[in-house]
Amino acid sequence: MTRGVGRVLDRYLAGEFIKIFGITVLGFPLITIMFNLTDNIDRYLSRNVPGKNIFLAYLYYFPEQIFLITPAAVLFATVFSVGSFSRHSEITAAKASGISFHRLVLPVFALALLASVLTFFLGEAAPFANEHRAELLGERELRSTSARYNFVYRADGGRIYAVRNLNVPQREMLDVQIEREGTGPDFPGYFLTASRADWKPASGWTMGAGTMRLFLGPDREVAFSFDSLRQKAMTERPQDLLVEPKAPEQMRYAELSRYVETLERSGSDANKLQVERALKVAIPLTCLIIALFGAPLGLSGARSGATYGIALSLATTIVFLIMIQISKAVGAGGVIPPLLAAWLPNGIFGTAGLVLYARART
């Protein structure tokens, strides 16, 4: 009897959660996109961006917005679905049937865990969408200068360039580092340093006065020095290296990790990017933590009605987003370790959620 009642309540609670979650996770991005489009439409039209490109660009805007709003959608869905159960006495009936509150909300946690997994993969897909969006809106433009200093460039094939000085008219670079991650002897990784590099249209880039380290596998490494070395895989022209580098939101987790490691190796400050990398995991897991936090709130605020639930969810979301921005700034400034900065909001909300969940009447 208890098992049958439990299954019915599971289906009902899951249905309520999915319905509210779907409305929120699609509704909020639509509002954000409308505001963004209103603010920028004049700029797009002044640049003669075709209407089709604008439409497609905002379709590509969805993945990133859904990635950011999913924790809030989980909170809304948790508070309202649990609150609805409490208002309509389903929780009282469940307790009378021997089903505790902790057992009743298991479908919420299962769906929140699923949302965490989906959010992570959505975050991995968002960089491709952001790149296409920038191309459609004509926002990936060349720099107006003929030189560039102390920059990192991500090339195709997993190669990363760290360059101290690029001079386009003279077709040369100074103090160049090139890194590529490999898989073994058949596709070895390597780390190349050169004091200079020269480019010719016929032969491409030639490195001068440097060293090459080949990584053939675990504990297998070959190193040699060279006076001159052609880089056939380096197909970028000098002017191509003036292209604006990708922003963190345009990189997947693995790409951002390689970028951070290269910056650290070249002595650059990578704190901000380390925080961004950690957030790519922390934000998806927030869905599970926020469900733990929201379930007791839905139970306690059920008698106050929908207005209370909306106000509570919005206030919690705003506080959480503010905490993330503060943590990012503090972590980027080196006040606290980047990993701690990224996970601090989750830690605070997770602790509060555990306390509330433990105190919930079962």
Phi, psi and omega per residue, in radians:
M1 nan -0.870 -3.131
T2 -1.084 -0.691 -3.134
R3 -1.133 -0.698 3.130
G4 -1.147 -0.753 3.095
V5 -1.099 -0.709 3.141
G6 -1.070 -0.709 3.137
R7 -1.162 -0.701 3.116
V8 -1.095 -0.797 3.137
L9 -1.149 -0.631 3.089
D10 -1.047 -0.823 -3.128
R11 -1.118 -0.720 -3.109
Y12 -1.165 -0.804 -3.140
L13 -1.142 -0.730 3.114
A14 -1.098 -0.691 3.114
G15 -1.111 -0.753 3.101
E16 -1.107 -0.753 -3.136
F17 -1.069 -0.849 -3.091
I18 -1.103 -0.695 -3.125
K19 -1.111 -0.855 -3.126
I20 -1.197 -0.697 3.122
F21 -1.062 -0.782 -3.129
G22 -1.089 -0.751 3.131
I23 -1.099 -0.754 -3.089
T24 -1.243 -0.791 -3.030
V25 -1.231 -0.336 3.054
L26 -1.749 -0.570 -3.084
G27 -1.207 -0.831 -3.109
F28 -1.101 -0.792 3.072
P29 -1.045 -0.624 3.099
L30 -1.071 -0.738 3.119
I31 -1.124 -0.775 3.123
T32 -1.065 -0.753 -3.131
I33 -1.138 -0.686 3.120
M34 -1.090 -0.772 3.106
F35 -1.114 -0.759 -3.132
N36 -1.104 -0.747 3.136
L37 -1.139 -0.711 3.125
T38 -1.080 -0.694 -3.117
D39 -1.256 -0.475 -2.977
N40 -1.995 -0.094 -3.037
I41 -1.045 -0.670 3.129
D42 -1.102 -0.694 -3.138
R43 -1.157 -0.705 3.121
Y44 -1.136 -0.761 -3.123
L45 -1.180 -0.612 3.123
S46 -1.168 -0.432 3.094
R47 -1.611 0.098 3.130
N48 1.046 0.658 3.047
V49 -1.274 2.184 -3.120
P50 -1.046 2.589 3.139
G51 -1.041 -0.626 3.102
K52 -1.080 -0.717 3.124
N53 -1.125 -0.695 3.125
I54 -1.112 -0.765 3.138
F55 -1.070 -0.852 -3.133
L56 -1.142 -0.640 -3.131
A57 -1.062 -0.678 -3.131
Y58 -1.383 -0.353 2.949
L59 -1.175 -0.698 3.096
Y60 -1.225 -0.241 3.133
Y61 -1.330 -0.368 -3.052
F62 -1.071 -0.843 -3.056
P63 -0.951 -0.796 -3.131
E64 -1.151 -0.718 -3.128
Q65 -1.163 -0.687 3.106
I66 -1.177 -0.668 3.086
F67 -0.991 -0.754 -3.086
L68 -1.336 -0.539 -3.031
I69 -1.618 -0.210 -3.065
T70 -0.985 -0.768 3.087
P71 -1.001 -0.704 3.102
A72 -1.153 -0.662 3.111
A73 -1.117 -0.689 3.078
V74 -1.101 -0.711 3.121
L75 -1.098 -0.832 3.116
F76 -1.027 -0.828 -3.097
A77 -1.103 -0.688 -3.132
T78 -1.183 -0.861 -3.097
V79 -1.086 -0.773 -3.055
F80 -1.355 -0.651 3.141
S81 -1.208 -0.781 3.106
V82 -1.188 -0.713 3.111
G83 -1.082 -0.684 3.107
S84 -1.102 -0.703 3.090
F85 -1.062 -0.754 -3.096
S86 -1.201 -0.706 -3.127
R87 -1.132 -0.608 -3.094
H88 -1.687 0.264 2.995
S89 1.208 0.227 3.089
E90 -1.137 -0.595 3.135
I91 -1.167 -0.693 3.093
T92 -1.090 -0.739 3.132
A93 -1.160 -0.647 3.125
A94 -1.135 -0.751 3.115
K95 -1.099 -0.663 3.109
A96 -1.141 -0.445 3.119
S97 -1.577 0.082 3.109
G98 1.558 0.274 3.136
I99 -1.818 2.055 -3.113
S100 -1.341 2.876 3.094
F101 -1.079 -0.692 -3.134
H102 -1.097 -0.643 3.088
R103 -1.277 -0.630 -3.063
L104 -1.115 -0.645 -3.041
V105 -1.569 0.127 3.106
L106 -1.002 -0.686 3.088
P107 -1.036 -0.577 3.102
V108 -1.101 -0.780 -3.138
F109 -1.187 -0.633 3.106
A110 -1.110 -0.763 3.133
L111 -1.227 -0.608 3.093
A112 -1.148 -0.671 3.082
L113 -1.124 -0.722 3.086
L114 -1.086 -0.717 3.105
A115 -1.094 -0.623 3.108
S116 -1.097 -0.794 -3.132
V117 -1.130 -0.809 -3.133
L118 -1.124 -0.642 3.135
T119 -1.137 -0.688 3.114
F120 -1.059 -0.824 -3.139
F121 -1.188 -0.554 3.068
L122 -1.152 -0.660 3.074
G123 -1.132 -0.537 3.080
E124 -1.287 -0.507 3.128
A125 -1.451 -0.442 -3.071
A126 -1.013 -0.683 3.138
P127 -1.003 -0.694 3.105
F128 -1.121 -0.715 3.130
A129 -1.138 -0.720 3.126
N130 -1.125 -0.650 3.133
E131 -1.156 -0.769 3.108
H132 -1.131 -0.653 3.132
R133 -1.103 -0.773 3.131
A134 -1.096 -0.665 3.123
E135 -1.176 -0.730 -3.128
L136 -1.134 -0.592 -3.106
L137 -1.609 0.046 3.116
G138 1.180 0.571 -3.086
E139 -1.710 -0.037 3.059
R140 -1.733 1.513 -3.049
E141 -1.987 2.792 3.104
L142 -1.320 2.613 3.039
R143 -1.175 2.654 -3.090
S144 -1.446 -0.236 -3.102
T145 -1.515 2.978 3.122
S146 -1.877 0.127 3.137
A147 -2.489 2.770 3.135
R148 -2.607 2.511 -3.023
Y149 -2.256 2.492 3.011
N150 0.832 1.130 -3.100
F151 -2.280 2.835 3.064
V152 -2.101 2.331 -3.098
Y153 -2.156 2.222 3.102
R154 -1.636 2.028 -3.116
A155 -1.773 3.067 3.087
D156 -1.219 2.805 3.093
G157 1.334 0.263 3.115
G158 1.381 0.178 -3.141
R159 -1.518 2.498 -3.139
I160 -2.244 2.244 3.118
Y161 -1.832 2.348 2.970
A162 -2.068 2.080 -2.974
V163 -2.238 2.340 3.102
R164 -1.436 -0.666 -3.056
N165 -2.602 2.201 3.046
L166 -2.075 2.200 3.102
N167 -2.100 1.863 -3.034
V168 -1.232 -0.829 3.139
P169 -1.007 -0.653 -3.141
Q170 -1.545 -0.087 3.084
R171 0.990 0.866 -3.109
E172 -2.514 2.749 3.023
M173 -2.267 2.647 3.098
L174 -2.111 2.483 3.113
D175 0.924 1.353 -3.050
V176 -1.885 2.407 2.990
Q177 -2.187 2.337 3.093
I178 -2.229 2.281 -3.131
E179 -2.261 2.446 3.030
R180 -2.454 2.311 3.103
E181 -1.461 2.312 -3.110
G182 -1.941 -3.102 -3.132
T183 -2.087 -0.122 -3.106
G184 2.616 -2.861 -3.093
P185 -1.028 -0.610 -3.119
D186 -1.274 -0.470 3.123
F187 -2.477 1.303 -3.029
P188 -1.252 2.546 2.964
G189 -1.375 2.801 3.116
Y190 -2.638 2.804 3.072
F191 -2.369 2.018 -3.047
L192 -2.024 2.370 3.000
T193 -2.201 2.463 3.135
A194 -2.536 2.531 -3.137
S195 -1.286 -0.454 3.133
R196 -2.732 2.858 3.066
A197 -2.549 2.371 -3.131
D198 -2.103 2.530 -3.095
W199 -2.067 2.354 3.017
K200 -2.256 2.477 -3.099
P201 -0.992 -0.603 -3.074
A202 -1.372 -0.664 -3.017
S203 -1.962 -0.198 3.137
G204 1.437 -2.561 -3.058
W205 -1.558 2.386 3.037
T206 -2.169 2.128 3.136
M207 -1.481 2.538 -3.138
G208 -2.244 2.426 3.043
A209 0.931 1.298 -3.108
G210 -2.614 -2.973 3.106
T211 -2.337 2.681 3.127
M212 -2.280 2.292 3.055
R213 -2.048 2.112 3.110
L214 -1.787 2.272 3.140
F215 -1.848 1.810 -3.030
L216 -1.587 -0.158 -3.118
G217 2.741 -3.039 3.123
P218 -1.003 2.131 3.093
D219 1.075 0.372 3.095
R220 -2.141 2.013 -3.057
E221 -2.520 2.446 3.083
V222 -2.185 2.326 -3.135
A223 -2.285 2.515 3.085
F224 -2.693 2.771 3.093
S225 -1.801 2.783 3.128
F226 -2.580 2.673 3.023
D227 -1.591 -0.602 -3.124
S228 -2.618 2.357 -3.100
L229 -2.614 2.129 3.096
R230 -1.410 2.501 3.118
Q231 -2.035 1.538 -3.099
K232 -1.156 -0.538 -3.110
A233 -1.263 -0.302 -3.119
M234 -1.523 1.515 -3.005
T235 -1.590 -0.087 -3.104
E236 -1.234 2.354 3.021
R237 -1.373 2.842 3.124
P238 -0.946 -0.730 -3.125
Q239 -1.207 -0.431 3.105
D240 -1.160 -0.510 -3.109
L241 -1.341 -0.035 3.050
L242 -1.530 -0.109 -3.133
V243 -1.088 2.436 3.135
E244 -1.008 2.256 -3.140
P245 -1.184 2.797 3.117
K246 -1.153 2.503 3.027
A247 -1.396 2.833 3.139
P248 -0.954 -0.634 -3.130
E249 -1.245 -0.147 3.095
Q250 -1.742 0.184 3.131
M251 -2.082 2.498 3.000
R252 -1.348 2.982 -3.052
Y253 -1.033 -0.823 -3.114
A254 -1.138 -0.702 3.124
E255 -1.112 -0.758 -3.140
L256 -1.142 -0.618 3.105
S257 -1.090 -0.794 3.119
R258 -1.123 -0.665 3.120
Y259 -1.096 -0.775 3.135
V260 -1.098 -0.775 -3.125
E261 -1.093 -0.680 3.123
T262 -1.184 -0.709 3.096
L263 -1.082 -0.740 3.129
E264 -1.116 -0.709 -3.126
R265 -1.156 -0.568 -3.140
S266 -1.496 0.009 3.092
G267 1.504 0.160 -3.135
S268 -1.463 2.824 3.124
D269 -1.403 2.041 -3.097
A270 -1.993 0.252 -3.070
N271 -1.023 -0.803 -3.104
K272 -1.068 -0.756 -3.136
L273 -1.241 -0.529 3.066
Q274 -1.134 -0.679 3.076
V275 -1.127 -0.785 3.139
E276 -1.066 -0.693 3.130
R277 -1.128 -0.788 3.140
A278 -1.126 -0.585 3.139
L279 -1.178 -0.410 3.110
K280 -1.136 -0.375 3.055
V281 -1.772 -0.673 -3.059
A282 -1.145 -0.714 -3.096
I283 -1.142 -0.792 3.064
P284 -1.024 -0.732 -3.132
L285 -1.217 -0.282 3.063
T286 -1.051 -0.519 -3.130
C287 -1.006 -0.766 -3.137
L288 -1.218 -0.721 -3.131
I289 -1.161 -0.703 -3.104
I290 -1.203 -0.519 3.060
A291 -1.183 -0.700 3.078
L292 -1.074 -0.643 3.137
F293 -1.330 -0.647 -3.012
G294 -1.426 -0.500 -3.091
A295 -1.050 -0.848 3.088
P296 -1.137 -0.567 3.103
L297 -1.158 -0.679 3.083
G298 -1.099 -0.635 3.120
L299 -1.213 -0.781 -3.071
S300 -1.280 -0.522 -3.083
G301 -1.744 0.219 -3.046
A302 -1.097 -0.678 -3.076
R303 -1.284 -0.209 -3.090
S304 -1.504 -0.174 3.056
G305 1.604 -3.125 -3.051
A306 -1.167 -0.596 -3.123
T307 -1.054 -0.739 3.113
Y308 -1.104 -0.748 -3.134
G309 -1.091 -0.742 3.126
I310 -1.132 -0.826 -3.127
A311 -1.075 -0.748 -3.130
L312 -1.116 -0.773 -3.116
S313 -1.162 -0.766 3.127
L314 -1.120 -0.757 -3.132
A315 -1.099 -0.755 3.133
T316 -1.118 -0.728 3.131
T317 -1.095 -0.779 -3.130
I318 -1.099 -0.775 3.129
V319 -1.075 -0.750 -3.132
F320 -1.111 -0.778 -3.131
L321 -1.140 -0.669 3.092
I322 -1.113 -0.725 3.122
M323 -1.082 -0.680 3.113
I324 -1.111 -0.778 -3.132
Q325 -1.130 -0.706 3.109
I326 -1.132 -0.771 -3.138
S327 -1.100 -0.694 3.105
K328 -1.079 -0.759 -3.132
A329 -1.156 -0.740 -3.130
V330 -1.174 -0.734 3.118
G331 -1.174 -0.705 3.125
A332 -1.133 -0.550 3.136
G333 -1.414 -0.090 3.114
G334 1.394 0.191 3.131
V335 -1.166 -0.713 3.043
I336 -2.276 2.768 3.135
P337 -0.984 2.467 -3.102
P338 -0.970 -0.710 -3.131
L339 -1.109 -0.739 3.097
L340 -1.125 -0.687 3.142
A341 -1.075 -0.724 -3.110
A342 -1.205 -0.621 -3.049
W343 -1.677 -0.089 -3.092
L344 -1.057 -0.835 3.102
P345 -1.017 -0.727 3.100
N346 -1.093 -0.694 3.134
G347 -1.101 -0.751 -3.131
I348 -1.166 -0.838 -3.130
F349 -1.199 -0.614 3.109
G350 -1.133 -0.723 3.106
T351 -1.123 -0.801 3.109
A352 -1.085 -0.685 3.134
G353 -1.123 -0.734 3.113
L354 -1.079 -0.717 3.127
V355 -1.123 -0.824 -3.138
L356 -1.126 -0.706 -3.120
Y357 -1.160 -0.680 3.128
A358 -1.188 -0.532 -3.120
R359 -1.534 -0.154 -3.132
A360 -1.095 2.432 3.130
R361 -1.231 2.165 -3.122
T362 -1.722 nan nan
